[in-house]
Amino acid sequence: MLDAATLFHPRFGVFKVDAEKVLTNSEVLAQSWVGTGTKDEPGLAGIVEVRKPATGMEPEYVSFRLVVLDPENLAILSDTEVHRMKSRGGSLVWNQATLGLAGSDSDVIAVTLPAASPAGGEATIAYDLSTGREVWRLDGRIDSAVTGGLALVQQHPDPQFPSNTCERVSFVEVVTGKEVLVETGEGHRTASPSLCQELPTGSYVAGRVLSLSYALDSYGRREVMAYSFADSAPKTIGVETVAIDPSSGLALSVPTRDGLGNYRGDLVVTDTATGTIVHSIEKARATSLGLTVQALLDDKIWVTTTDQKLVLSARTGGVVESSWTGYPLVANDSGVVYSDGRFVESA
């Protein structure tokens, strides 16, 4: 039995959607949902995968349904089949983890579907929710939805032989399909010519698109490089794990710890626009405090220590708040969802 999906809606809070109850008498295999529309008129749409059994000499297949719901009562506003995948040798197995969704502030969403490209690989396709019609398509998969109405799409130029080519990454406007920034691992190959540079993630930071890529520094640590379509050259913004503040453009580099729990380096705050270090927390102090970073947003860092829950200034390291009940989990165009269930609308 498929578990219900737990969703958060800016108007209706936390609620569950059970696709098997929405599409009655259907064998639901998977469901994915995304918010659409504006803060004042938010909507809900998703892709529901339904198995259709064999009938006579016709084999089983999976029907990919584009479903639009009324978020207030979960009534179906529209239900359109947008893709089919036939059984191959009695098998309907594929990597459902590669499926992705990205919404927008209009009636257009983008979805990654398996076996939808001419070469038989994944394709990202945008649909108009009001008509169910295709708006644009691009070979590759959605890695993540990015605030600002963008989707980060990854693809291999040669999907049949991906090891022969480096990955291509593009930031795509969900509504139009326009690629506003394109990166390839080809220009960032490592010492071995058969290896390509990782290009796994991206952010929409302080009004500009920021792409992050990784390489190993002289100590074997992952060095994070920031690229912006407005920049002439990439800037190093830290090593190891990096959190990005989408409002201020600050980045927080949090090094790994050794077997005794000691930080291997300082925690460093960097301005992604300039590459300059704004502030750092010494590794000895962070280790002694038992400091753990929870979130970075609006020039502030939410941390826990051995005895406290603090909010620090990302620019000075000073204590802004001496306690907190929740830290930011997700920040998007509509507002911020906190770990204690609160939703704070954008000003």
QUIFEN-V525653 format. One record per residue. RES is the residue in one small letter. SS is DSSP state (a for helix, b for strand, c for the rest). PSI is psi in whole degrees, 0 to 359 (NA if undefined). NEAR is the number of other C-alpha atoms within 12 Angstrom. Layout:
res=(RES RES)
ss=(SS SS)
psi=(PSI PSI)
near=(NEAR NEAR)
//
This chain:
res=(m l d a a t l f h p r f g v f k v d a e k v l t n s e v l a q s w v g t g t k d e p g l a g i v e v r k p a t g m e p e y v s f r l v v l d p e n l a i l s d t e v h r m k s r g g s l v w n q a t l g l a g s d s d v i a v t l p a a s p a g g e a t i a y d l s t g r e v w r l d g r i d s a v t g g l a l v q q h p d p q f p s n t c e r v s f v e v v t g k e v l v e t g e g h r t a s p s l c q e l p t g s y v a g r v l s l s y a l d s y g r r e v m a y s f a d s a p k t i g v e t v a i d p s s g l a l s v p t r d g l g n y r g d l v v t d t a t g t i v h s i e k a r a t s l g l t v q a l l d d k i w v t t t d q k l v l s a r t g g v v e s s w t g y p l v a n d s g v v y s d g r f v e s a)
ss=(c c c c b b b b b c c c b b b b b c a a a a c c c c b b b b b b b b b b b c c c c b b b b b b b b b b b c c b c c b c c b b b b b b b b b c c c c c c b b b b b b b b b b b c b c c b c c c c a a a c c b b c c c c c b b b b b b c c c c c c c c c b b b b b b c c c c c b b b b b b c b b b b b b c c c b b b b b b b c c a a a a a a c c b b b b b b b c c c c c b b b b b b a a a a c c c c c c c c c b b b b b b b b c c b b b b b b b b b c c c c c b b b b b b b c c c c c c b b b b b c b b b b c c c c c b b b b b c c b c c c c c b c c c b b b b b c c c c c b b b b b c a a a a a a a c c b b b b b b c c b b b b b c c c c b b b b b c c c c c b b b c c c c c c b b b b c c c b b b b c c c c b b b c c)
psi=(132 132 148 148 133 122 161 130 134 336 326 3 210 132 170 145 123 105 332 334 331 311 84 151 32 143 91 129 324 160 144 135 153 148 149 171 196 175 324 331 70 147 184 127 161 172 124 127 121 128 130 122 161 141 115 236 7 123 165 160 167 128 123 114 127 109 129 127 154 114 343 320 3 24 145 123 326 153 109 131 125 349 149 145 119 158 140 107 33 16 134 29 133 169 94 340 340 346 140 159 147 129 185 179 17 202 27 132 156 141 143 129 141 152 38 351 162 329 0 6 193 150 143 123 135 140 146 118 333 335 341 4 152 136 315 166 154 130 143 180 153 120 318 155 139 136 153 11 33 158 139 115 129 141 156 132 330 85 335 331 69 334 344 347 155 152 147 134 134 143 123 133 122 321 319 337 4 132 115 345 131 132 148 149 351 322 359 39 149 187 323 126 345 354 143 158 137 136 70 349 167 165 159 105 121 46 6 153 134 125 136 135 166 145 164 131 186 344 4 10 155 120 130 126 137 132 141 143 343 353 151 339 151 157 135 127 8 183 160 221 135 129 140 133 108 342 319 340 11 150 140 118 120 108 164 170 156 185 341 2 7 134 140 350 176 153 121 132 126 144 115 339 330 340 4 148 126 320 156 151 120 142 325 318 315 321 315 324 346 36 131 127 131 322 159 121 143 46 17 150 125 124 160 151 192 330 359 162 109 152 121 153 128 341 334 339 358 155 121 318 138 358 158 155 339 152 158 130 312 131 127 194 335 327 203 132 129 160 341 10 355 149 122 117 150 146 NA)
near=(12 18 16 20 22 17 25 30 36 34 24 21 18 20 19 23 35 28 38 24 21 30 29 12 12 23 25 29 29 32 36 38 37 37 38 38 30 26 22 17 20 28 38 43 46 48 45 44 38 35 28 24 20 14 9 7 7 12 19 23 26 34 32 34 38 45 40 40 31 23 32 21 16 24 21 25 23 24 26 29 24 32 31 24 30 26 21 14 10 13 14 25 18 21 16 21 19 25 37 37 42 46 44 40 30 29 33 40 49 54 50 45 41 36 31 26 24 16 17 16 29 36 33 41 43 41 39 31 37 24 20 28 21 27 25 25 32 39 33 41 43 42 33 34 38 35 35 33 38 41 46 47 49 40 36 31 23 20 25 16 14 19 17 17 23 29 33 37 37 44 46 43 36 42 31 28 31 22 25 27 30 28 36 29 32 24 19 25 22 18 11 9 16 16 20 27 31 30 36 31 34 43 41 40 35 25 21 28 38 43 41 45 39 34 29 22 16 9 12 11 20 26 28 39 38 43 34 33 24 17 18 11 15 25 27 33 39 40 35 33 28 36 40 43 37 36 29 26 36 40 50 44 42 40 34 25 22 12 8 11 19 22 27 24 27 27 38 37 42 37 33 42 35 24 26 20 26 27 26 30 34 22 26 19 20 30 28 18 23 22 33 32 34 28 37 36 37 28 32 36 42 39 36 27 22 14 14 20 27 31 34 34 28 39 29 20 27 19 20 20 20 18 18 22 19 24 32 30 23 30 33 35 34 29 28 31 28 27 20 16 22 24 26 26 20 17 8)
//
